[in-house]
Every structure is written in C-alpha cells, then in structure tokens.
Amino acid sequence: MTEPLVSFRHVSKSYGAVRALDDASFSIDAGEVVALVGDNGAGKSTLVKVMSGTVVPDTAEILFEGKPVRIHHPNDATALGIATVYQDLALCNNLDVVANLFLGHERSQGSVLDEVDMERETSDLLAELAIRPRSLRVPIGSLSGGQRQSVAIARSLLGKPRMVILDEPTAALGLAQKQQVLDLIKRLQGRGLAVVLISHNLAEVFEVSDRIEVLRLGSNVASYPCDVEHHDDVVAAITGSRLVSARTS
Amino acid sequence: MTDTQTATATAPPSPAQTDRPEDPTVRSFLRNFVRADSATGVGFLQVVVGLAAIWTIFGLLNPNFLSATNLTNLSLQIVAVAALGMGVVLVLLLGEIDLSIGSVSGLGATALAALNVKLGVPPLLAIGAALLGGALIGLIQGLIVAGFGVPSFVVTLGGLIGWQGLQLFIFDFTGAMNVSDPVLLGLTNTFFPPWVGWLLLLAALGIRAVFVLRVRRRRAKAGLVNVKPWVEVVRFAISAAVPAAVIVMFVQDRGIPLAVLIVVGLVLLMDFIARRTLFGRRIYAVGGDAQAAGRVGIDVRRITVYVFMLSGTFAALGGVLSASRLQSVTQGAGSGGILLDAIAAVVIGGTSLFGGRGSLWSALLGALVIGSISNGMDLLALASPVKLMITGAVLITAVIFDASVRRKQAR
C-alpha cells in the first residue's frame, strides 16, 4: 500500500481534566473523501483543530507524504496545503463574490486593488467548480446559503491546497442546496484533493465519502468503507451501543 | 472618477456561467443608480431626488435660494460639515462611531487660533499642528477602542466631554480669538477665476477616461464582459455635466471657492482609497464582519486605529475651515450642532449606521442636503424650533430607508 497523503497518529489533547482526544488517529489519501463522524463531544472538532493548526495537541505524530512534520500554527497547516472551511464560513456579507474569494489575500499593484485580475480568476475558478452565482458583483449576503458555502469552499482552493477540511458544510442548508455542496465535494475529489468531511448527517456521509471514521470519547472506535450496509454499524459505533442501535433502526 | 467601480460592478460573468443571466448593461446600470446593491455603491438616486425636491420647494418659496450668490454661500457653509462627514463615513464603514468629532473640531480650531493669533506661529504650520493634534487624538481613542475592546460609543463620548474641557482650559489663557491671518482667512475666502475650474475638470476627466479605457482593455484581454460603450459614455457625460454646471454657477458669483476644491479633492482621494486600495477593502471587510475579517488574517485592530486617526484629522480640518469662515474662534466652537449635523448628513447621504456599506460621496451629498435645508429655512426666516423639527424628520426618513435596505439585503 502506498503512503497516505497525511496521517495523524497517537493524537492526544486534554483540556484540564477532560480528555478531548485520547490516542486518536486519522489518515487520508489524495483523492479520497473521508467522513469524520461522532456524537457531540466525541472529539471531532478538536481533531479538526489539530489538523488545521488552531489547537496544539499534547502528543501527536504527524506524517505528511511519509515525512514527519509539525503543525503548531494555522500557517503551518496552510504551508503544508491543508485548508479548512469552518462552519461559520467567515464571509463578509456586504462584499461581493470576488472580494470575498480574495478576502485578506487581495491581488494588488502596489496597494491598489487589481480587480480585473481577481475577477478573471474568480470567474475561472467558479466555472471550473460549476458554481454559478447570478453575478460576481452582488453582495454575497444576497446569495443562497448553498452558494455562500460554495464560495467559501472555492476560497479555500485559492492557496492550491492538497487537503480540504469541511466542517459541517451542509448543516444550515435546504435539500437542493445540500446537493449543490455534495456535488462540489465530488468535484474536489475529482481534482485529486483529499477531503475531510465532518458531518452529523449520515445520509450525505454515505453519499459522498469513501471511508467513514467514527470517533467516540476522543478515540477511534471504528472505520468502515462507505457502504450502506454498514449504516447500522456506524450508528452503533457512534452511540457506543450495538443493542440500542439494533432496536431503534 | 466617481463611479468607475460600477464599470466592473455591473458586469456579471459571461452569460454561459449564470443561472439567471441578467442583461449586463441596461438593467444593472439603472439598478445601480436606484438601489443600494453593492457595499460601495449606495444608490445616490434617492439623495439626488430628495435634494432636487428640497431645492424646488425652497426655490419656489424664495427665488433668492437658487441664486448663484446663495448657492456659493451654501457651498461654503457646508465645507466644514462635509470635512467632518468624511471621517464619519470611514468610522461608520468600520461599524464604529466617533462622537468626539465636534469637540475635536472645536479643539482644532482653538489650537489653530492660539498658535497663530497668540503665539504667532506661521499659518501653514499652525494648520499642520491642528491636523496632527486631531490625528493624535484619533490615535489615542483608536488604541483604547482596539486595545481594550471598549465600545467606541463610550470612548468617544468620553472624548466629546474631555476634549471640550481641554478647549475651555486653553480659553482660560487666551479668551476669544479673532483670526486675521490672510492665509487662514483665504482658506474659505479665496475664489479662483473660471479657467482654474475648467482646467481641473478637464484634467480629472482625462484621468478618468484613461482609467476607464485601460480597465476596458484589460477586461477584454482577460475575457471578462465589459459594459456596453454607450453606458460608459452616459456615465462619462454625467460626470462631466454635473461639475460643469457647478462651475458655471460659481463663475456667475465670486468664482471657484478654494474651500470647495479642497473638500471635493479630498472626497475624490478618500473615495479612491476606500474603493480601490487594500486599506479601503479592509475597512469594508471589518465593517461587514469583523470576525470573518480577523479569521482571514486582516489586522482588525490596526485598521481600527488608522480609521480613528483619519476621523480625528478630518474633524480638526473641519475646525480649521470653520475658524476660517467665521473669522473667529470662541469657547463654543465645535460644541453646537456640528457633530450631529455631520453624522446626520452622512446617514442621509446613504452610508449605513450598521457598518460595511457606504460611500465617501455621502459626506458631501448629505452635507449638501442638511445645508440646503438649513440655508433655505434661514432665508424664509423660520424659527429655530421649526428648523430643528424639519431637520429631524429628514434624518429619520433617511434612517428608515437605510434600515429597510438592510433588511432587504439580509434576506
């Protein structure tokens, strides 16, 4: 078997007496969509924060393309090519699509914005991802939730990342818009990106992911290939009770 | 130069990429005039219509209102408010407020007069010192807002009281001061012959034409849609006709006022900075969503401090212009309605109180609206209670409009 793109091993993190992560591990290949599932407090968020560099773990062994690396700051993650799209998107609703896509990394000649360059790149990138806002120059607050999510995901691609972490990308969306985002995830996969999907929604997890990793109380309890026949097993692993899940499902 | 942004703002991507392709020219062109559709274009139509209505009413009630002499007087009456208004726009764009600008303008005028009249400091040096003092006050207030996370409302309320105190403290030593230096008086009493106005207009239009053509060529080369040439021509014609009409009006009276040139020049400069530079984009971003801006690496605190410094500087400039026009500085300088006039003007001009949406032009347009109402009612010799009530009603109308636009955008 070839070396995975990134692997995290023996990740532990405690907040005071609370062990948020207890010897957890996670690895992902290029072009793979791995879903990270688990109940509230299972340690998903902490693991994501470790991957994106916003939390420094107590212990961890991180290999990027087989080489040991350290991620102690968000910039470390960015430098490795790990991009994160947070649940709250971090978009400015008053600014247009182009401005949001380049927010904080605007193209400029001296200190004068290069709008033409930014608009061309936005238009190319969005076309490539089949994202179709009604105009690139309307405030992003007037677009649908799915399109805002799509723009936030597209923005994470500007740095040419190798791996994208999506934190609950469909949580606040309607059905049609969920589908837009799921299609976008498949397109990211098609571009050879490793995609980490954090989600509570098992239906969409089964639709787009290749593998499902279940966290419970800060540790990996199970890993399943994506196959609907494992649905009950996944639920059981999340809740930690085979019996209960067998009865309820 | 005023709406070059709309050149790019109105062009959607090529029709193949849009779900609901819009007519890339006519509809969006009209829409940008009417609706506050983007953060930087605040939809000036309602302001212009409002202004036209005000001018029609006062013109009918008193024919002198629309005379060149009165309109020139009006222009000079509003320059101080417009100067303060520019600072207000920047602070409001950031989603903050600066209540100290009235006191800072009074303190700036006091410092100017004390330095020049009492200490004999050369006029330009005294102006520089007053502006620097304003920037320093802004620096202090900005550092407190950004560093301690204290609401700007409270910090600048403290400033409103405290800087007025410092002004009165200075007056303990000086008493009321009459400004007599020809350079200082000349700020608001210098009028240029017509050719100066025409030359400046030609230069501005030339720069704009070169700029528009360059952007169009680059967009075409990048495969982006350009707005139809005739739309560009109409825009260009408007941006030529309005200042031309103003020049024609000025030359019938005393000429082109220096103070108006200064203020319009500053509006053009600040408008360019706000819409076309990294700094400006970051102001809009922080005002739109400070948390999101911080998340993408924008230094929110630094931007906040800079904006408060600009606000203090513009307030001091307003004080300098007031001192020049009134030819004296008293203890009451800056303590009257100038703070509320400036904030009201900016809001009437279409800049949102809620941050992230507005334009520098709203300082000038709003000051013109407020100034016209005040000037017109003075001509009609209305009692000041009536003036206050009418001004209040206009302000509330503008804020209601702002709130409804915001609700519509938040869909």
HADDOCK unambig.tbl for C-alpha pairs under 7 A between the chains (distance, minus, plus):
assign (segid A and resid 90 and name CA) (segid B and resid 292 and name CA) 4.00 0.50 0.50
assign (segid A and resid 90 and name CA) (segid B and resid 295 and name CA) 6.59 0.50 0.50
assign (segid A and resid 91 and name CA) (segid B and resid 292 and name CA) 5.71 0.50 0.50
assign (segid A and resid 92 and name CA) (segid B and resid 285 and name CA) 6.03 0.50 0.50
assign (segid A and resid 92 and name CA) (segid B and resid 288 and name CA) 5.17 0.50 0.50
assign (segid A and resid 92 and name CA) (segid B and resid 289 and name CA) 5.25 0.50 0.50
assign (segid A and resid 92 and name CA) (segid B and resid 292 and name CA) 6.45 0.50 0.50
assign (segid A and resid 93 and name CA) (segid B and resid 288 and name CA) 6.23 0.50 0.50
assign (segid A and resid 94 and name CA) (segid B and resid 39 and name CA) 5.47 0.50 0.50
assign (segid A and resid 94 and name CA) (segid B and resid 288 and name CA) 5.41 0.50 0.50
assign (segid A and resid 94 and name CA) (segid B and resid 356 and name CA) 6.15 0.50 0.50
assign (segid A and resid 94 and name CA) (segid B and resid 357 and name CA) 6.77 0.50 0.50
assign (segid A and resid 95 and name CA) (segid B and resid 39 and name CA) 6.05 0.50 0.50
assign (segid A and resid 103 and name CA) (segid B and resid 296 and name CA) 6.68 0.50 0.50
assign (segid A and resid 104 and name CA) (segid B and resid 296 and name CA) 5.41 0.50 0.50
assign (segid A and resid 104 and name CA) (segid B and resid 297 and name CA) 5.86 0.50 0.50
assign (segid A and resid 104 and name CA) (segid B and resid 298 and name CA) 5.66 0.50 0.50
assign (segid A and resid 111 and name CA) (segid B and resid 277 and name CA) 5.49 0.50 0.50
assign (segid A and resid 111 and name CA) (segid B and resid 278 and name CA) 5.63 0.50 0.50
assign (segid A and resid 112 and name CA) (segid B and resid 276 and name CA) 5.67 0.50 0.50
assign (segid A and resid 112 and name CA) (segid B and resid 277 and name CA) 4.27 0.50 0.50
assign (segid A and resid 112 and name CA) (segid B and resid 278 and name CA) 6.33 0.50 0.50
assign (segid A and resid 113 and name CA) (segid B and resid 276 and name CA) 5.39 0.50 0.50
assign (segid A and resid 113 and name CA) (segid B and resid 277 and name CA) 5.12 0.50 0.50
assign (segid A and resid 113 and name CA) (segid B and resid 278 and name CA) 6.08 0.50 0.50
assign (segid A and resid 116 and name CA) (segid B and resid 218 and name CA) 6.95 0.50 0.50
assign (segid A and resid 116 and name CA) (segid B and resid 219 and name CA) 6.02 0.50 0.50
assign (segid A and resid 120 and name CA) (segid B and resid 222 and name CA) 6.29 0.50 0.50
assign (segid A and resid 120 and name CA) (segid B and resid 224 and name CA) 6.63 0.50 0.50
assign (segid A and resid 123 and name CA) (segid B and resid 13 and name CA) 6.63 0.50 0.50
assign (segid A and resid 127 and name CA) (segid B and resid 17 and name CA) 6.63 0.50 0.50
assign (segid A and resid 132 and name CA) (segid B and resid 17 and name CA) 5.84 0.50 0.50
assign (segid A and resid 132 and name CA) (segid B and resid 18 and name CA) 5.23 0.50 0.50
assign (segid A and resid 132 and name CA) (segid B and resid 19 and name CA) 6.12 0.50 0.50
assign (segid A and resid 133 and name CA) (segid B and resid 18 and name CA) 6.26 0.50 0.50
assign (segid A and resid 134 and name CA) (segid B and resid 18 and name CA) 5.28 0.50 0.50
assign (segid A and resid 134 and name CA) (segid B and resid 19 and name CA) 6.01 0.50 0.50
assign (segid A and resid 134 and name CA) (segid B and resid 20 and name CA) 5.82 0.50 0.50
assign (segid A and resid 134 and name CA) (segid B and resid 21 and name CA) 6.68 0.50 0.50
assign (segid A and resid 135 and name CA) (segid B and resid 12 and name CA) 4.58 0.50 0.50
assign (segid A and resid 135 and name CA) (segid B and resid 13 and name CA) 6.33 0.50 0.50
assign (segid A and resid 136 and name CA) (segid B and resid 12 and name CA) 5.77 0.50 0.50
assign (segid A and resid 136 and name CA) (segid B and resid 13 and name CA) 6.53 0.50 0.50
assign (segid A and resid 137 and name CA) (segid B and resid 9 and name CA) 5.26 0.50 0.50
assign (segid A and resid 137 and name CA) (segid B and resid 10 and name CA) 6.73 0.50 0.50
assign (segid A and resid 137 and name CA) (segid B and resid 12 and name CA) 6.56 0.50 0.50
assign (segid A and resid 138 and name CA) (segid B and resid 37 and name CA) 6.79 0.50 0.50
assign (segid A and resid 138 and name CA) (segid B and resid 38 and name CA) 6.00 0.50 0.50
assign (segid A and resid 139 and name CA) (segid B and resid 38 and name CA) 5.66 0.50 0.50
assign (segid A and resid 139 and name CA) (segid B and resid 39 and name CA) 6.97 0.50 0.50
assign (segid A and resid 141 and name CA) (segid B and resid 409 and name CA) 6.69 0.50 0.50
assign (segid A and resid 141 and name CA) (segid B and resid 410 and name CA) 6.28 0.50 0.50
assign (segid A and resid 142 and name CA) (segid B and resid 409 and name CA) 5.87 0.50 0.50
assign (segid A and resid 142 and name CA) (segid B and resid 410 and name CA) 6.73 0.50 0.50
assign (segid A and resid 142 and name CA) (segid B and resid 411 and name CA) 6.45 0.50 0.50
